[in-house]
Amino acid sequence: MPVSFLVEFRLRGYAREYAEWARERTLAKAQELGVKRVRQPRFVPHITLFGEAETHNLRNVIREVERIGRKYTLVPFKIGVKRGEFQKEDANWLYVDVHPSPGLEQFRRELAQSLCRLDNMISRSCKSYDHDHRYKFHCSITKYAASDNDKFEKLSDCAETKLSIDAFKRHKASAFGKLFNIIKKYISIDDEDDLGINQNLLRVTVLGRGSRIQAEYDLMLKRLLNRRQALDRLWSRITVAKLRILLGRAQNVFFISDTHFDHENIIGYCHRSFSSTKQMNRTMKKNWNSVVGGKDSVYFLGDWSFRRKARYWMRQLNGYIFPIRGSHDRDEFSREFCTSELLHSNGRTFLLIHDPGDEEAIQNIKERYDWIIHGHVHNNKMDRYPFINGEKKTINVSVELTDYRPVSLSYLLSLNLDSIKRMRTIDSQPERW
């Protein structure tokens, strides 16, 4: 039996707020003008990339979306201020205009061509514009009866003049009593001006019957997410953390590992100077939040907690946290973390990994790297893994060596790493070559 599907990307952050605000305003104005509205499913601000179409094998569609998505990382576009009519054959539409970058146009074209070749049923059942190289990117916000053309023209004119980005800025500033630059909440915004809101494509969503999410490919994390992960707000924050770093938008980047919150035995095992887990938890949380701001990014290199899950602690701590799985991260949420990451900064490449002795994981890294930043060994192998080992090119950010607080990338770079032979802890004087 054929299955209907749709491929789209969903607006996030400030662009989503803008689309929802524009929809509310147009609905109110339409009611005032007496324009007959066509009922639609629950409004989710999105931009269609392909379909609707039918297939006998949705799994193949998802695999193809993943295959194409792996070729792309930063795919920018701009949400514009234009309002107008769209697809007037059966109805009148109001939409938010989208100005695609060449990268987004190429992505959609490659995806459409690939899906049409994948399955004859897809090619026959998809929309005519899915076969066309020219494509009108847009985000539909409201749909009205085609019979109300005169009234709709008035509504369209009103939307054109009163629902600009600038009007939205004034609305936000008035609503919160703050400057526009202060109230920006989500970093999926790259930049704003009077012509639109700059965004980046983060995820590509495959919807099945009933507009239900079947899978979502994350371009930032380079992984396929299931429905549960796609709807999880913490996974969204992990995606945004990666985007901030890629765009250089993070105010600061930090590293930390092996907090082992709630773990009583770790106090004796690593000679931590705490009298109880309660004191340890309180101190590490306070230390973290005192140095990490809300717009900072933190690489957590594994081993969150003994009892409570990583999910709990990620909500307690400041910053956009990008987690790497540790040897004690075994709950369902943590098992899905990546095992390593490469960070490029100031001409250096850092391999971020939990266990510096995990030779199999390290050998899987194909790119060249200059230093390893890790945790796992705590302060129990100080001869081989001090805070900085210039011979092995390793940096140990286990909390016992960093005064139980995250250490910033800017601080590490300020040390002139290549000149250091050995540095025992973050409070020690470095021994130079």
C-alpha positions as CSV (number, residue, x, y, z in Angstrom):
1,M,0.0,0.0,0.0
2,P,1.4,3.4,-1.0
3,V,2.5,5.8,1.8
4,S,2.2,9.6,1.5
5,F,5.2,11.6,2.6
6,L,6.5,15.2,2.6
7,V,10.0,16.6,3.1
8,E,10.3,20.0,4.8
9,F,12.4,22.0,7.1
10,R,10.8,23.7,10.1
11,L,11.5,27.3,11.1
12,R,13.1,27.7,14.5
13,G,13.9,30.4,16.9
14,Y,13.3,34.0,15.9
15,A,12.0,33.1,12.4
16,R,9.4,30.8,13.9
17,E,8.3,33.6,16.3
18,Y,8.0,36.0,13.4
19,A,5.9,33.6,11.3
20,E,3.6,32.8,14.3
21,W,3.2,36.6,15.0
22,A,2.4,37.3,11.3
23,R,-0.2,34.5,11.3
24,E,-2.0,35.8,14.4
25,R,-2.1,39.3,13.0
26,T,-3.5,38.2,9.6
27,L,-6.1,36.0,11.2
28,A,-7.3,38.9,13.3
29,K,-7.4,41.2,10.3
30,A,-9.2,38.6,8.2
31,Q,-11.9,38.3,10.8
32,E,-12.3,42.0,10.8
33,L,-12.6,42.1,7.0
34,G,-14.8,39.1,6.8
35,V,-12.5,37.0,4.7
36,K,-13.5,33.3,4.8
37,R,-10.7,31.2,6.1
38,V,-10.0,27.6,5.0
39,R,-9.4,25.4,7.9
40,Q,-5.9,23.8,8.0
41,P,-4.1,21.3,10.3
42,R,-2.2,22.6,13.4
43,F,0.1,25.4,12.2
44,V,3.8,24.5,12.2
45,P,5.9,27.1,10.5
46,H,7.8,25.2,7.8
47,I,9.2,25.4,4.2
48,T,8.4,22.4,2.0
49,L,11.4,20.9,0.1
50,F,9.6,18.1,-1.7
51,G,6.2,16.6,-2.1
52,E,3.6,15.7,-1.1
53,A,4.3,12.3,-3.0
54,E,3.7,8.6,-2.5
55,T,6.1,5.7,-2.2
56,H,6.0,2.0,-1.3
57,N,9.2,2.3,0.7
58,L,9.5,5.2,3.1
59,R,12.7,3.8,4.6
60,N,14.4,4.3,1.2
61,V,13.2,8.0,1.2
62,I,14.6,8.5,4.6
63,R,18.0,7.0,3.7
64,E,18.1,9.2,0.6
65,V,17.4,12.3,2.6
66,E,20.3,11.2,5.0
67,R,22.6,10.6,2.0
68,I,22.0,14.0,0.5
69,G,22.1,15.7,3.8
70,R,25.6,14.4,4.7
71,K,27.0,16.5,1.8
72,Y,25.8,19.8,3.4
73,T,26.5,21.6,6.7
74,L,25.8,25.3,6.6
75,V,22.9,26.1,4.3
76,P,21.8,29.7,4.7
77,F,18.6,31.4,3.7
78,K,16.7,34.6,4.6
79,I,13.2,35.1,5.7
80,G,11.8,38.1,3.9
81,V,9.0,40.6,4.5
82,K,7.1,40.1,1.3
83,R,3.5,38.9,1.6
84,G,1.4,37.9,-1.4
85,E,-0.8,35.4,-3.1
86,F,0.4,31.9,-3.9
87,Q,-1.3,28.9,-5.6
88,K,-4.6,30.7,-6.3
89,E,-6.1,27.9,-8.3
90,D,-8.1,26.6,-5.3
91,A,-7.5,29.2,-2.6
92,N,-5.8,32.4,-1.6
93,W,-2.7,32.1,0.5
94,L,-0.6,34.5,2.6
95,Y,3.0,33.5,3.0
96,V,6.3,34.5,4.4
97,D,8.8,34.9,1.5
98,V,12.1,33.0,1.6
99,H,15.2,34.1,-0.1
100,P,17.3,31.0,-0.6
101,S,21.1,31.0,-0.9
102,P,22.7,29.1,-3.8
103,G,23.4,26.4,-1.3
104,L,19.8,25.9,-0.4
105,E,18.7,25.9,-4.1
106,Q,21.3,23.3,-4.9
107,F,20.3,21.2,-1.9
108,R,16.6,21.2,-2.8
109,R,17.4,20.5,-6.5
110,E,19.7,17.6,-5.7
111,L,17.1,16.2,-3.2
112,A,14.2,16.4,-5.7
113,Q,16.1,14.8,-8.5
114,S,17.4,12.0,-6.3
115,L,14.0,11.2,-4.9
116,C,12.4,11.2,-8.4
117,R,15.0,8.8,-9.6
118,L,14.6,6.6,-6.5
119,D,11.1,5.4,-7.2
120,N,8.8,5.7,-10.3
121,M,5.8,6.1,-8.0
122,I,7.5,9.1,-6.3
123,S,8.2,10.6,-9.8
124,R,4.6,10.2,-10.9
125,S,2.9,11.3,-7.7
126,C,4.9,14.3,-6.7
127,K,4.0,17.9,-7.5
128,S,4.8,19.4,-10.9
129,Y,7.2,21.9,-9.4
130,D,9.2,19.1,-7.8
131,H,10.4,18.4,-11.4
132,D,11.2,22.1,-12.0
133,H,14.7,23.6,-11.4
134,R,12.9,26.8,-10.5
135,Y,11.2,26.6,-7.1
136,K,9.3,29.1,-5.0
137,F,10.6,28.8,-1.5
138,H,7.9,30.1,1.0
139,C,6.3,29.5,4.4
140,S,2.5,29.5,4.1
141,I,0.9,31.1,7.1
142,T,-2.9,31.3,6.3
143,K,-5.3,30.0,3.6
144,Y,-8.5,31.7,2.5
145,A,-11.4,30.9,0.2
146,A,-10.8,31.7,-3.5
147,S,-14.3,33.3,-3.7
148,D,-13.2,36.2,-1.5
149,N,-10.8,37.8,-3.9
150,D,-11.7,41.4,-3.3
151,K,-11.6,41.1,0.5
152,F,-8.4,39.0,0.3
153,E,-6.7,41.8,-1.7
154,K,-7.3,44.2,1.1
155,L,-5.9,41.6,3.6
156,S,-2.9,41.1,1.4
157,D,-2.2,44.8,1.2
158,C,-2.5,45.2,4.9
159,A,-0.1,42.3,5.5
160,E,2.4,43.8,3.0
161,T,2.6,47.1,4.8
162,K,2.0,46.2,8.5
163,L,3.8,42.9,9.0
164,S,7.4,43.8,8.2
165,I,10.4,42.7,10.1
166,D,10.7,46.2,11.4
167,A,7.2,46.1,12.7
168,F,8.0,42.9,14.5
169,K,11.0,44.4,16.1
170,R,8.9,47.3,17.4
171,H,6.3,44.7,18.7
172,K,9.0,42.7,20.5
173,A,10.6,45.8,22.0
174,S,7.3,47.1,23.2
175,A,6.2,43.7,24.6
176,F,9.3,43.2,26.7
177,G,10.5,46.7,27.2
178,K,14.0,45.9,26.0
179,L,16.1,46.6,23.0
180,F,15.8,44.2,20.1
181,N,19.4,43.1,20.4
182,I,18.8,42.1,24.0
183,I,15.7,40.1,23.5
184,K,17.0,37.8,20.8
185,K,16.8,34.4,22.4
186,Y,17.8,31.7,19.8
187,I,21.0,31.7,17.9
188,S,19.5,30.2,14.8
189,I,19.5,33.9,13.8
190,D,22.7,34.7,12.1
191,D,21.9,38.4,11.4
192,E,18.9,40.6,10.9
193,D,18.2,43.7,8.9
194,D,15.1,45.5,7.5
195,L,15.1,43.1,4.6
196,G,14.8,39.9,6.5
197,I,16.1,37.4,9.1
198,N,19.1,35.3,8.1
199,Q,18.9,31.7,9.1
200,N,20.6,28.4,8.5
201,L,19.0,25.1,7.6
202,L,19.4,22.9,10.7
203,R,17.3,19.8,10.0
204,V,15.5,18.1,7.2
205,T,12.2,16.5,8.3
206,V,10.4,13.6,6.6
207,L,6.7,13.5,7.4
208,G,4.5,10.5,6.9
209,R,0.7,9.9,7.1
210,G,-1.1,12.5,9.2
211,S,1.9,14.9,9.0
212,R,3.6,12.7,11.6
213,I,7.4,13.0,11.9
214,Q,9.1,9.8,10.7
215,A,12.7,10.9,10.9
216,E,14.8,14.1,10.8
217,Y,18.3,14.5,9.5
218,D,20.4,16.9,11.5
219,L,22.9,18.7,9.3
220,M,24.9,20.1,12.3
221,L,25.3,16.8,14.1
222,K,25.5,14.7,10.9
223,R,23.1,12.1,12.2
224,L,19.6,10.8,11.6
225,L,17.2,11.5,14.5
226,N,14.1,9.4,15.2
227,R,10.8,11.0,16.1
228,R,11.5,11.1,19.8
229,Q,14.8,12.8,19.3
230,A,13.5,15.2,16.7
231,L,10.9,16.5,19.2
232,D,13.3,16.6,22.2
233,R,14.1,20.1,23.2
234,L,17.5,19.1,24.7
235,W,18.5,17.6,21.3
236,S,17.5,20.9,19.7
237,R,19.8,22.7,22.1
238,I,22.7,20.3,21.2
239,T,22.1,21.1,17.6
240,V,22.1,24.8,18.3
241,A,25.3,24.5,20.3
242,K,27.0,23.0,17.3
243,L,25.7,25.7,15.0
244,R,26.9,28.5,17.4
245,I,30.4,27.0,17.2
246,L,30.4,26.5,13.5
247,L,29.2,30.1,12.9
248,G,31.7,31.5,15.5
249,R,28.7,33.0,17.4
250,A,29.5,31.5,20.8
251,Q,30.8,34.3,23.1
252,N,33.2,31.7,24.7
253,V,33.9,28.0,24.3
254,F,34.6,25.9,27.3
255,F,35.6,22.3,28.1
256,I,34.9,20.1,31.1
257,S,34.8,16.4,31.9
258,D,34.0,13.9,34.6
259,T,31.8,15.8,37.0
260,H,30.3,12.6,38.4
261,F,27.4,14.5,40.1
262,D,25.8,12.5,42.9
263,H,28.6,10.0,43.0
264,E,29.7,9.6,46.6
265,N,32.6,7.1,46.0
266,I,34.3,9.5,43.5
267,I,35.1,11.8,46.4
268,G,37.4,9.2,48.0
269,Y,38.6,7.7,44.7
270,C,39.8,11.0,43.3
271,H,40.6,12.7,46.7
272,R,38.0,15.4,46.1
273,S,37.9,17.9,49.0
274,F,34.2,17.6,49.6
275,S,32.5,16.3,52.7
276,S,29.3,15.1,50.8
277,T,27.8,14.7,47.4
278,K,25.4,17.6,48.2
279,Q,28.4,19.9,48.8
280,M,30.2,18.6,45.7
281,N,27.1,19.1,43.5
282,R,26.4,22.6,44.8
283,T,30.1,23.7,44.4
284,M,30.4,22.3,40.8
285,K,27.1,23.8,39.7
286,K,28.0,27.2,41.2
287,N,31.5,27.1,39.6
288,W,30.0,26.2,36.2
289,N,27.3,28.9,36.2
290,S,29.7,31.5,37.5
291,V,32.0,31.3,34.5
292,V,29.7,30.1,31.7
293,G,27.1,32.6,30.4
294,G,23.8,31.9,28.6
295,K,25.3,32.4,25.2
296,D,28.5,30.5,25.8
297,S,29.1,27.0,24.4
298,V,30.5,24.1,26.5
299,Y,32.0,20.8,25.3
300,F,31.2,18.2,28.0
301,L,33.6,15.3,27.5
302,G,31.7,12.6,29.4
303,D,30.7,11.1,32.7
304,W,27.9,13.3,33.9
305,S,26.4,11.7,37.0
306,F,26.0,8.6,39.1
307,R,22.3,8.6,39.7
308,R,20.5,11.4,38.0
309,K,20.7,11.5,34.2
310,A,22.6,13.9,32.0
311,R,19.3,15.3,31.0
312,Y,18.7,16.6,34.5
313,W,22.1,18.3,34.8
314,M,22.0,19.8,31.3
315,R,18.9,21.8,32.5
316,Q,20.7,23.0,35.6
317,L,23.8,24.4,33.9
318,N,24.4,27.5,31.8
319,G,25.4,27.6,28.2
320,Y,24.7,25.6,25.1
321,I,26.2,22.2,26.0
322,F,27.6,19.8,23.4
323,P,28.0,16.4,25.1
324,I,30.4,13.6,24.2
325,R,29.6,10.2,25.6
326,G,31.7,9.0,28.6
327,S,32.3,5.5,30.0
328,H,29.6,6.0,32.7
329,D,27.0,7.7,30.5
330,R,24.7,4.7,30.1
331,D,21.1,6.0,30.3
332,E,19.1,6.1,27.1
333,F,19.6,9.8,26.4
334,S,23.4,9.7,27.0
335,R,24.0,6.6,24.9
336,E,23.0,8.6,21.8
337,F,25.8,11.2,22.3
338,C,28.7,11.2,19.8
339,T,32.0,9.6,20.9
340,S,34.3,12.3,19.5
341,E,34.4,15.7,17.8
342,L,36.9,17.8,16.0
343,L,37.2,21.5,16.8
344,H,39.2,23.9,14.6
345,S,40.4,27.1,16.1
346,N,43.3,29.6,15.5
347,G,44.9,27.3,13.0
348,R,44.8,24.2,15.3
349,T,42.6,21.2,15.3
350,F,41.6,19.7,18.6
351,L,40.3,16.1,18.9
352,L,37.7,16.1,21.7
353,I,37.2,12.6,23.2
354,H,36.4,11.1,26.6
355,D,39.1,8.5,26.9
356,P,42.6,9.4,25.5
357,G,43.4,5.7,25.6
358,D,40.6,4.7,23.3
359,E,42.8,3.7,20.4
360,E,39.9,2.3,18.2
361,A,37.9,5.6,18.5
362,I,41.0,7.7,17.8
363,Q,42.0,5.6,14.7
364,N,38.5,6.2,13.3
365,I,39.3,10.0,13.1
366,K,40.4,10.5,9.5
367,E,41.4,14.1,9.7
368,R,44.7,15.3,11.1
369,Y,44.6,16.9,14.6
370,D,47.2,18.7,16.7
371,W,46.0,18.2,20.3
372,I,43.7,15.9,22.2
373,I,41.4,17.3,24.8
374,H,40.0,14.6,27.1
375,G,38.8,13.5,30.5
376,H,38.3,9.9,31.9
377,V,41.6,9.5,33.8
378,H,40.8,12.2,36.5
379,N,43.9,12.8,38.6
380,N,45.0,9.2,38.9
381,K,47.5,9.1,36.1
382,M,49.3,12.4,36.6
383,D,52.6,11.1,35.2
384,R,51.0,10.5,31.8
385,Y,48.0,12.8,31.8
386,P,48.5,16.0,33.7
387,F,46.5,19.0,32.8
388,I,48.8,19.6,29.8
389,N,51.3,17.1,28.4
390,G,53.3,18.8,25.7
391,E,55.1,15.6,24.7
392,K,51.8,13.7,24.0
393,K,49.9,16.8,23.0
394,T,47.1,16.0,25.5
395,I,45.0,18.3,27.6
396,N,43.2,16.7,30.6
397,V,40.0,18.6,31.6
398,S,38.8,16.3,34.3
399,V,37.4,18.5,37.0
400,E,40.0,17.6,39.6
401,L,42.7,19.3,37.4
402,T,40.6,22.4,36.4
403,D,39.5,23.5,39.9
404,Y,36.0,21.9,39.4
405,R,35.0,24.4,36.7
406,P,35.0,24.6,32.9
407,V,38.2,25.8,31.2
408,S,37.9,28.2,28.3
409,L,39.4,27.7,24.9
410,S,40.7,31.3,25.0
411,Y,42.6,30.5,28.2
412,L,44.2,27.4,26.6
413,L,45.2,29.4,23.6
414,S,46.7,32.2,25.7
415,L,49.1,29.7,27.3
416,N,51.0,29.3,24.0
417,L,50.4,25.5,24.1
418,D,53.2,24.5,21.8
419,S,55.8,26.0,24.2
420,I,54.5,23.9,27.2
421,K,56.3,20.7,28.1
422,R,54.2,20.0,31.1
423,M,51.6,21.6,33.3
424,R,50.3,19.7,36.3
425,T,47.0,21.4,37.0
426,I,45.3,24.6,35.9
427,D,46.7,26.3,39.0
428,S,50.3,25.2,38.3
429,Q,53.1,27.1,36.6
430,P,53.8,25.6,33.2
431,E,57.1,24.0,32.5
432,R,58.3,25.2,29.1
433,W,60.5,23.6,26.6
